[in-house]
Amino acid sequence: MNAESNEKRLGLVQSIEKWASSFPHSVALHFDGKALTYKELNLRANRVANGLQRLGVGKGDRVAIMLPNIPEFVYAFVGALKLGAIAVPFNTLYKGGEIQRILKDSGARVLIALTNFAPMINEIRPELPALEQVILTGERNLVFAGPEKTAFLQLVLQGDLIKDVDGAYEKMGHVLLKIMEDFGVKEAWYKHRGSIRVRGDKIATFVISEVGPIALINAVVFLGPMETRDFFRVLWIPPEIKDKVVEPMTSVEQETGKRPRWKQVKKTVVMAVEQGFRVGIKEGSMLRDELVGYEKLRSLAYEVR
Amino acid sequence: MKRKTISQKEHKEQWRLIFKPDGDIANVMALPAAVLQGMIAGLRQFSSDVAAGTVILQGVSRKGILAGADVAVDREAASEHDMDVACQPRAGGASLRPAETISLEEMTLGENDEFASVPTAPEDLACILYTSGTTGRPKGVKLTVENFVSQQQATEQALEVTPKDKIIAVLPFFHVFGLSNVLHLGLVHGASVVLVPQYSPGGLLKTIMESHPTLVIAIPTMFVHLLMLLERKKLHLPESIRLCVSGAAPLPGEMIEAFERSSGSRILEGYGLTETVAACCLNPPDGASKAGSIGVPLAGFKMRIIDDDGRELPSGEVGEIAVRGKGVTKGYYNFPQETEEAFKDKWFLTGDMGYQDEDGYFFVTDRKKEIIIKGGLNISPREVEEVLQGHPGVKEAAVIGRKKGEREEIVAFVTTRKDVSAKELIKHCKRSLSDFKVPDKISFMETLPMSVTGKVLKKELQDNYKDERRIERKKTGTGSVD
């Protein structure tokens, strides 16, 4: 029996602190073949609490958490409670409209989420004035590609562009809108930092990332309808929530009745980028150093873990 | 025609295009990453070789999935379906991250390992949890420090959790069941918690077989999947398991028996709500379990059956289940009206209909809001669903009432195991139901919309259901916040 914590009526934070000091080496979490002790868990939660405090989070502030059952959920949840903040965990399957309502209603100042939710959060961020910080963790990106169905447009840029992230989003949004227009897609629209949509459905999407002074704009355009069913044969997702995993999507073919050929895609994309960024574009090849890196990255990508 | 101005000429940089329409999924990651690495190296060496901008335009010639380091992909299935799978390498400390965000790893990297926790009072809010709301809009349930503490006492007393326990955490922590009855239960009592970030039947079974847990707490669908796998593979669950607990949705009586026989482990059914920080009622581990019953109230919770005027009903009579105790929420965040309506004389109205038998065991019959009133008569959707599920061709059934002009019609949504006609199902219903309870319409579905805890989302079956996931374009000129 475990009467001690019962009598003293300890909450989660005090319990973890008690176990961390009295039985520091007993295991709190098992994850991915590794074991994490109570001492380590407490230490990680302390770091999160310190980090959040540095960002200005304090007692009574709402800290939204959109994470699956990974150790970071526990660090974030316990860390927020240590600060006296109010944790607001919510469903990782939620999409734009649902997330927006919860973040707005709770008035969350901070959101801790998986990195792959960044584009979705970006899209609703302008509607959430109370949300000051977006903290990302975990690597659960999932990109589906199909022959002639997906076109990936990636811009690696340096210089002034990324100092003005807002401006870059605006520019790229309009480049993609122009591409849609040239493909004959009617009524495509772009809301700042959002996806390119027709009605409520996604037809193209992008996210701007940065490392030091370099920016990567990663965009995907849906040329033809994606058979997401194929992908679910490889990733197990309960059948009744399948449609919740993928956002409502459309494609150029579905909107215009015609799938653009690569030759046309190339011409259209080059023109739109040239105009949008006021640059000249020439077809080129990779440099020697780049090729070495490329081969290494490719073999890493296909390595079986 | 465009006029060349001096300023335009100054800004007109030359960018490079890399065009590869027939690559594969690994390129989607490797091409930009290689260019990026080259650019970083070039910047360090002040190389003039590096283009200011590179545009990569690429497509694939085979289907592919690019998966982040934390995504589990079934590689065997992928190669069977002729699909490439590429993995993104794990990012390090100063890596690429979406603009204007912070990485949790970077944020905590140099932080102090010590922190003096801010003291809290019992009535302070610890958590706001948004209910899945099978019929309405999600509301934030306010849960205090004291709510959680009482809940932990209640479940601890029933399940006797100690530091020797090892609990499977397959229920998501963003849902009250996983947050309270798994994560809190485990960590408050010094047990260890086995994290399962992504549910799949095979994955769960593997985790259970390898980690030798003592407690498995899950929902009916997961136990049903486990049972199927155990039977197929002729396996028993590890002897380390002392108990399984099922909640959030009803577990059919025959399933309980089959599971206990096949797994060799006892399974207890319980009942709880977000508003009660999860379990408030459980079949006693050291007493008799009753099939179809949610058990008896846990320590610290009181439950009773009331009529519409709040009067307690005698055993056997169906009414609304009401609950009170220190584990019960103070109400809904930002919803004072709904909060007031949710309580009657300090008793929280669960919205679930049910009854209590002579031994004090509770049984749930329906959601109050889902009861169909047709021609002044009350119809229990669950009763109709059970009859439909009794047909060998029917897998799942969900019954709702739908307005048709002035009258209410009963619509049954069913998924099937084999071909069966609507006519046959209506005939089947007529055999065991009064005429007014027989569905007016049968609708065949591939799957029923379900919440993460396996509850059928009946709101999504209504005609006027609006997909809340969509982001709709705002009408121009409205700058207002809705």
Interface residues (C-beta under 8 A of the other chain):
Chain A: M1 N2 S5 N6 R9 L10 G11 L12 V13 Q14 S15 I16 E17 W19 F23 S26 V27 A28 L29 H30 F31 D32 A35 Y38 L41 L43 R44 A45 N46 R47 V48 A49 N50 G51 R54 L55 G58 K59 G60 R62 I65 M66 L67 P68 N69 I70 P71 E72 F73 V74 Y75 A76 F77 L81 K82 L83 G84 I86 A87 V88 P89 F90 N91 T92 L93 Y94 K95 G96 G97 E98 Q100 R101 I102 K104 D105 S106 I112 T115 N116 A118 P119 N122 E123 I124 E127 Q133 V134 I135 L136 T137 G138 E139 R140 N141 L142 V143 F144 A145 G146 P147 E148 T150 A151 F152 L153 Q154 L155 V156 L157 Q158 G159 I162 V165 A168 W189 K191 G194 S195 R197 R199 G200 D201 V207 I208 S209 E210 V211 G212 P213 I214 A215 L216 N218 D230 F231 R233 V234 L235 W236 P238 P239 E240 I241 K242 K244 E247 P248 W262 V265 K266 V269 V270 V273 F277 R278 V279 G280 I281 K282 E283 G284 S285 M286 L287 D289 E290 L291 G293 Y294 L297 R298 L300 A301 Y302 E303 V304 R305
Chain B: Q8 H11 K12 E13 Q14 W15 R16 L17 I18 F19 P21 I25 A26 N27 V28 M29 A30 L31 P32 A33 A34 V35 L36 Q37 G38 M39 I40 A41 L43 D49 V50 A51 A52 G53 T54 V55 I56 L57 Q58 G59 V60 S61 R62 K63 G64 I65 L66 A67 G68 A69 D70 V71 A72 V73 D74 R75 A77 A78 H81 M83 V85 A86 C87 Q88 P89 R90 A91 A94 S95 L96 R97 P98 A99 E100 T101 I102 S103 L104 E105 M107 T108 E111 N112 D113 E114 F115 S117 V118 P119 T120 D124 L125 A126 C127 I128 L129 Y130 S132 R137 P138 G140 V145 F148 V149 Q152 Q153 E156 Q157 E160 V161 T162 P163 K166 A169 V170 P172 F173 F174 H175 G178 L179 L183 H184 L187 V188 H189 G190 S192 V193 V194 L195 V196 P197 Q198 Y199 S200 P201 G202 G203 S211 T221 Y333 N334 E446 T447 L448 P449 M450 V452 D467 E468 R469 R470 I471 E472 R473 K474 V481
